[in-house]
């Protein structure tokens, strides 16, 4: 599904395609001379990326995209967002190049980092406190399921990514350092130590400058990751000398996993050693990207293409902090909304700050469903800019749900439902052929709606009394609906009567009439398309509801 889309991809306006075109230009500039680049671009623009790859050997290496993970805690919303968005760029790049060019997405875990503090909410905190400053892959697992705390969190990361169907290659900092994969670049950094220090020292405070070294030796005595100055460098032997608090003056090789790097030099070293072509990061890391890019160049590498996304905000517009717990966790979103709705939310305007709170889930869910419906009738040039094309790697589902999440939320409330079986019973007439087996999305949405209603809607539901004008209109609507056949399931016919009543009673603007319906009958300021709601809830029950609201019984 990612082939034969080169022409459309060049004109596509969605941000993943913009990023894909930037990535293509970056890789061509990085690997080819000016003349070769022009020739390769002509071929690729003509839909002949396969010929470009066959002509220029330097293009045969896969394009590498990377995301990073700090396993001192469990995977979180930011982890998901970064992998999801990078995957969207990867798929756009594949479409842009006719899916001829191999790509790799590396999910890199910085699990050799020292444990600096005990995370909140984990068992056996005393055990972790005893293991402070050890590499995460040496810290004992407080959950008792893996060889180390790092291994436990890495396993959670992989299970987390696998559950969303991401295609990636997991890479462990501990394994890559110890395997020698980084040795050549580490030796280069040792040789160019002064250049790296010249980049880093101006960014540090006076006290930090006095002790800073890009190398963090692993104490051969305590196993701790040490933040100590480098006293001597022996480029010929590939070693550094430092003062180990547990054993005095010590010499260690910088290769083979005996040291790791401070995070900014480490980032630059990875870019260089792994030949990373693309990595995105949060807006808060703009300066870090710049400094790591300078170090990458000092090591002889080329910094990757990428962009900085905005951070999420809480409901009050404040920056989300893991320590404050003012954000939304993955498990919380997935209790109330679909994974696809979360992907939709990550796709939308990544360079704009957005609230990440429970109240965004219903809208995100319904927006995703509406984009699925739009996709069906769009021309191909519009389809590849549709969010669902990117969410589903070019293969969106043919159908979603026959009703909205908002409608289900109101149905749960009005019907006082506590199970899916109760909700399915209301659909027996409206959608007689529907069942969990052939409407799996609807069935999943019912579960989310039950959870969301119970936890958020029900506690805040507030009905109000109608004013005289609204009461008259409500009773008029009840009378008109009584004139329809009791088994009516035509939502449009019912909606027509609702409109007619609003106009007849001269509501201006007309949305004031619908707002009155929602506030008086449903206890909310917004609601679903009323005709569809009534068709599913049942006309006789809807009439009873309207009369109760008109007479003030619901507010009482």
HELIX and SHEET records of a PDB file:
HELIX    1   1 UNK A    6  UNK A   11  1                                   6    
HELIX    2   2 UNK A   15  UNK A   31  1                                  17    
HELIX    3   3 UNK A   34  UNK A   45  1                                  12    
HELIX    4   4 UNK A   49  UNK A   55  1                                   7    
HELIX    5   5 UNK A   57  UNK A   60  5                                   4    
HELIX    6   6 UNK A   77  UNK A   96  1                                  20    
HELIX    7   7 UNK A  125  UNK A  130  1                                   6    
HELIX    8   8 UNK A  149  UNK A  163  1                                  15    
HELIX    9   9 UNK A  173  UNK A  179  1                                   7    
HELIX   10  10 UNK A  183  UNK A  191  1                                   9    
HELIX   11  11 UNK A  193  UNK A  200  1                                   8    
HELIX   12  12 UNK A  201  UNK A  203  5                                   3    
HELIX   13  13 UNK A  206  UNK A  211  1                                   6    
HELIX   14  14 UNK A  263  UNK A  273  1                                  11    
HELIX   15  15 UNK A  283  UNK A  285  5                                   3    
HELIX   16  16 UNK A  286  UNK A  298  1                                  13    
HELIX   17  17 UNK A  330  UNK A  336  1                                   7    
HELIX   18  18 UNK A  339  UNK A  347  1                                   9    
HELIX   19  19 UNK A  358  UNK A  360  5                                   3    
HELIX   20  20 UNK A  361  UNK A  377  1                                  17    
HELIX   21  21 UNK A  380  UNK A  383  1                                   4    
HELIX   22  22 UNK A  387  UNK A  391  1                                   5    
HELIX   23  23 UNK A  405  UNK A  415  1                                  11    
HELIX   24  24 UNK A  420  UNK A  430  1                                  11    
HELIX   25  25 UNK A  440  UNK A  452  1                                  13    
HELIX   26  26 UNK A  453  UNK A  457  3                                   5    
HELIX   27  27 UNK A  458  UNK A  460  1                                   3    
HELIX   28  28 UNK A  468  UNK A  482  1                                  15    
HELIX   29  29 UNK A  491  UNK A  504  1                                  14    
HELIX   30  30 UNK A  511  UNK A  517  1                                   7    
HELIX   31  31 UNK A  518  UNK A  522  3                                   5    
HELIX   32  32 UNK A  530  UNK A  537  1                                   8    
HELIX   33  33 UNK A  539  UNK A  550  1                                  12    
SHEET    1   A 3 UNK A  63  UNK A  69  0                                        
SHEET    2   A 3 UNK A 103  UNK A 109  1                                        
SHEET    3   A 3 UNK A 169  UNK A 172  1                                        
SHEET    1   B 2 UNK A 215  UNK A 217  0                                        
SHEET    2   B 2 UNK A 259  UNK A 261 -1                                        
SHEET    1   C 3 UNK A 232  UNK A 234  0                                        
SHEET    2   C 3 UNK A 239  UNK A 244 -1                                        
SHEET    3   C 3 UNK A 248  UNK A 253 -1                                        
SHEET    1   D 2 UNK A 281  UNK A 282  0                                        
SHEET    2   D 2 UNK A 308  UNK A 309  1                                        
SHEET    1   E 2 UNK A 312  UNK A 313  0                                        
SHEET    2   E 2 UNK A 354  UNK A 355  1                                        
END                                                                             
